[in-house]
């Protein structure tokens, strides 16, 4: 009887294990990689969503591309998280798609820093650098998940191919990190000279309003927190809203009063009727005023009317 009882207990225990399999020790690394990879994709989606809502949405072409990035990153992050590892092919495909997305997004950022995309050239910002670092990490984690050994699979199956794939992924990850570092080191922290040092001021008709422009016809803006003698826009703010540098002679013939204020670096920033003047990197053509009525970087931005 005792033997039968023990046999029944063992049989019941085996059935319980078979009915509700607990993760093996070998399965936990894949679970950790799935959660980490998903979290990194969702983190990059959150950063891009913040950038989209705080200014990029107004930039032609770049705006809707940012929105697509946000949607794709959230969707891939959720797919990596919810598709169980026992569905080997779907889960690995989701991880591979996430890794490719992270690498492609990073590539887009690097191109926009180096040569510009669709008339827009990225500047160095904390948010952009953070997004790049997260994308590198997401690629490396998800690539590790794609190339992780399959539980209970024979280690003898295509060992050379597996080693080559892992080495390739490692090289790509290191190369991405190095390129990001080089791009960040060489990225501009303020507007290019062509937009910030044109001193001649003009007027133009944009959106049914006659506004003040720089010498190349790009709309000029005022920043609500500024005073007639002080600019409140420095650092990242000045990277997105380059101050217009020049002398008061730049506004010869305009109806309003032209002046200058001294910035902390000693340069002279032009003012118009007491408003320090800025351009906006989201304007890629002279007939645009994408920065008008935006509440960014701590205050409201308005195009400057060419009035007395």
KAZI-V502253 format. One record per residue. N is the residue number from 1. RES is the residue in three letters. BURIAL is # if it has 24 or more other C-alpha atoms within 12 Angstrom, else .. D_CENTER is the distance of its C-alpha to the mean C-alpha in whole Angstrom. Layout:
BEGIN
N:RES:BURIAL:D_CENTER + N:RES:BURIAL:D_CENTER
END
This chain:
BEGIN
1:UNK:.:70 + 2:UNK:.:68 + 3:UNK:.:66 + 4:UNK:.:66 + 5:UNK:.:64 + 6:UNK:.:62 + 7:UNK:.:61 + 8:UNK:.:60 + 9:UNK:.:57 + 10:UNK:.:56 + 11:UNK:.:56 + 12:UNK:.:54 + 13:UNK:.:52 + 14:UNK:.:51 + 15:UNK:.:50 + 16:UNK:.:48 + 17:UNK:.:46 + 18:UNK:.:46 + 19:UNK:.:45 + 20:UNK:.:42 + 21:UNK:.:41 + 22:UNK:.:39 + 23:UNK:.:36 + 24:UNK:.:38 + 25:UNK:.:36 + 26:UNK:.:35 + 27:UNK:.:33 + 28:UNK:.:31 + 29:UNK:.:29 + 30:UNK:#:27 + 31:UNK:#:27 + 32:UNK:.:25 + 33:UNK:#:23 + 34:UNK:#:22 + 35:UNK:#:21 + 36:UNK:#:19 + 37:UNK:#:17 + 38:UNK:#:17 + 39:UNK:#:16 + 40:UNK:#:13 + 41:UNK:#:12 + 42:UNK:#:12 + 43:UNK:#:10 + 44:UNK:#:7 + 45:UNK:#:8 + 46:UNK:#:9 + 47:UNK:#:6 + 48:UNK:#:5 + 49:UNK:#:8 + 50:UNK:.:9 + 51:UNK:#:7 + 52:UNK:#:9 + 53:UNK:.:12 + 54:UNK:#:12 + 55:UNK:#:12 + 56:UNK:#:10 + 57:UNK:#:13 + 58:UNK:#:15 + 59:UNK:#:14 + 60:UNK:#:16 + 61:UNK:.:15 + 62:UNK:#:11 + 63:UNK:#:12 + 64:UNK:.:13 + 65:UNK:#:11 + 66:UNK:#:8 + 67:UNK:#:11 + 68:UNK:.:12 + 69:UNK:#:9 + 70:UNK:#:9 + 71:UNK:.:13 + 72:UNK:#:13 + 73:UNK:#:11 + 74:UNK:#:14 + 75:UNK:#:17 + 76:UNK:#:16 + 77:UNK:#:16 + 78:UNK:#:19 + 79:UNK:#:21 + 80:UNK:#:21 + 81:UNK:#:22 + 82:UNK:.:25 + 83:UNK:#:26 + 84:UNK:.:29 + 85:UNK:#:29 + 86:UNK:.:33 + 87:UNK:.:32 + 88:UNK:.:31 + 89:UNK:.:30 + 90:UNK:.:28 + 91:UNK:#:26 + 92:UNK:#:25 + 93:UNK:#:24 + 94:UNK:#:21 + 95:UNK:#:20 + 96:UNK:#:21 + 97:UNK:#:18 + 98:UNK:#:16 + 99:UNK:#:16 + 100:UNK:#:16 + 101:UNK:#:13 + 102:UNK:#:11 + 103:UNK:#:12 + 104:UNK:#:12 + 105:UNK:#:8 + 106:UNK:#:8 + 107:UNK:#:11 + 108:UNK:#:9 + 109:UNK:#:7 + 110:UNK:#:11 + 111:UNK:#:13 + 112:UNK:#:11 + 113:UNK:#:11 + 114:UNK:#:15 + 115:UNK:.:16 + 116:UNK:.:14 + 117:UNK:.:14 + 118:UNK:.:16 + 119:UNK:.:17 + 120:UNK:#:14 + 121:UNK:#:13 + 122:UNK:#:10 + 123:UNK:#:11 + 124:UNK:#:11 + 125:UNK:#:10 + 126:UNK:.:10 + 127:UNK:#:7 + 128:UNK:#:5 + 129:UNK:#:8 + 130:UNK:#:8 + 131:UNK:#:5 + 132:UNK:#:7 + 133:UNK:#:10 + 134:UNK:#:10 + 135:UNK:#:9 + 136:UNK:#:12 + 137:UNK:#:14 + 138:UNK:#:14 + 139:UNK:#:15 + 140:UNK:#:18 + 141:UNK:#:19 + 142:UNK:#:19 + 143:UNK:#:21 + 144:UNK:#:23 + 145:UNK:#:24 + 146:UNK:#:24 + 147:UNK:#:27 + 148:UNK:#:28 + 149:UNK:#:32 + 150:UNK:#:34 + 151:UNK:.:36 + 152:UNK:.:39 + 153:UNK:.:39 + 154:UNK:.:41 + 155:UNK:.:39 + 156:UNK:.:42 + 157:UNK:.:40 + 158:UNK:.:38 + 159:UNK:.:37 + 160:UNK:.:37 + 161:UNK:.:34 + 162:UNK:.:32 + 163:UNK:.:32 + 164:UNK:.:31 + 165:UNK:.:28 + 166:UNK:#:27 + 167:UNK:.:28 + 168:UNK:.:25 + 169:UNK:#:23 + 170:UNK:.:23 + 171:UNK:.:23 + 172:UNK:#:20 + 173:UNK:#:18 + 174:UNK:.:20 + 175:UNK:.:19 + 176:UNK:#:15 + 177:UNK:#:15 + 178:UNK:.:18 + 179:UNK:#:16 + 180:UNK:#:12 + 181:UNK:.:15 + 182:UNK:.:17 + 183:UNK:#:14 + 184:UNK:#:13 + 185:UNK:.:17 + 186:UNK:.:17 + 187:UNK:#:14 + 188:UNK:#:16 + 189:UNK:#:16 + 190:UNK:#:18 + 191:UNK:#:19 + 192:UNK:#:20 + 193:UNK:.:24 + 194:UNK:.:25 + 195:UNK:#:23 + 196:UNK:#:24 + 197:UNK:#:28 + 198:UNK:#:29 + 199:UNK:#:32 + 200:UNK:#:34 + 201:UNK:#:33 + 202:UNK:#:34 + 203:UNK:#:34 + 204:UNK:#:33 + 205:UNK:.:33 + 206:UNK:#:29 + 207:UNK:.:29 + 208:UNK:.:33 + 209:UNK:.:33 + 210:UNK:.:34 + 211:UNK:#:31 + 212:UNK:#:31 + 213:UNK:#:29 + 214:UNK:#:29 + 215:UNK:#:31 + 216:UNK:#:29 + 217:UNK:#:29 + 218:UNK:#:25 + 219:UNK:#:25 + 220:UNK:#:26 + 221:UNK:#:25 + 222:UNK:#:26 + 223:UNK:#:24 + 224:UNK:#:26 + 225:UNK:.:27 + 226:UNK:#:28 + 227:UNK:.:32 + 228:UNK:#:34 + 229:UNK:.:34 + 230:UNK:#:31 + 231:UNK:#:27 + 232:UNK:#:25 + 233:UNK:#:22 + 234:UNK:#:21 + 235:UNK:.:18 + 236:UNK:#:14 + 237:UNK:#:16 + 238:UNK:#:18 + 239:UNK:#:15 + 240:UNK:#:14 + 241:UNK:#:18 + 242:UNK:#:20 + 243:UNK:#:23 + 244:UNK:#:26 + 245:UNK:#:29 + 246:UNK:#:32 + 247:UNK:#:36 + 248:UNK:#:38 + 249:UNK:.:39 + 250:UNK:#:36 + 251:UNK:#:37 + 252:UNK:.:41 + 253:UNK:.:42 + 254:UNK:#:40 + 255:UNK:.:41 + 256:UNK:#:39 + 257:UNK:#:39 + 258:UNK:#:37 + 259:UNK:#:37 + 260:UNK:#:35 + 261:UNK:#:33 + 262:UNK:.:33 + 263:UNK:.:29 + 264:UNK:.:29 + 265:UNK:.:28 + 266:UNK:.:32 + 267:UNK:.:30 + 268:UNK:#:32 + 269:UNK:#:30 + 270:UNK:#:31 + 271:UNK:#:32 + 272:UNK:#:34 + 273:UNK:#:36 + 274:UNK:#:35 + 275:UNK:#:31 + 276:UNK:#:29 + 277:UNK:#:27 + 278:UNK:#:23 + 279:UNK:#:22 + 280:UNK:#:18 + 281:UNK:#:16 + 282:UNK:#:15 + 283:UNK:#:19 + 284:UNK:#:19 + 285:UNK:#:23 + 286:UNK:#:26 + 287:UNK:#:26 + 288:UNK:#:23 + 289:UNK:#:23 + 290:UNK:#:19 + 291:UNK:#:19 + 292:UNK:#:22 + 293:UNK:.:23 + 294:UNK:#:19 + 295:UNK:.:19 + 296:UNK:#:17 + 297:UNK:#:17 + 298:UNK:.:20 + 299:UNK:.:22 + 300:UNK:.:23 + 301:UNK:#:22 + 302:UNK:#:25 + 303:UNK:#:26 + 304:UNK:#:29 + 305:UNK:#:33 + 306:UNK:#:35 + 307:UNK:.:38 + 308:UNK:.:41
END
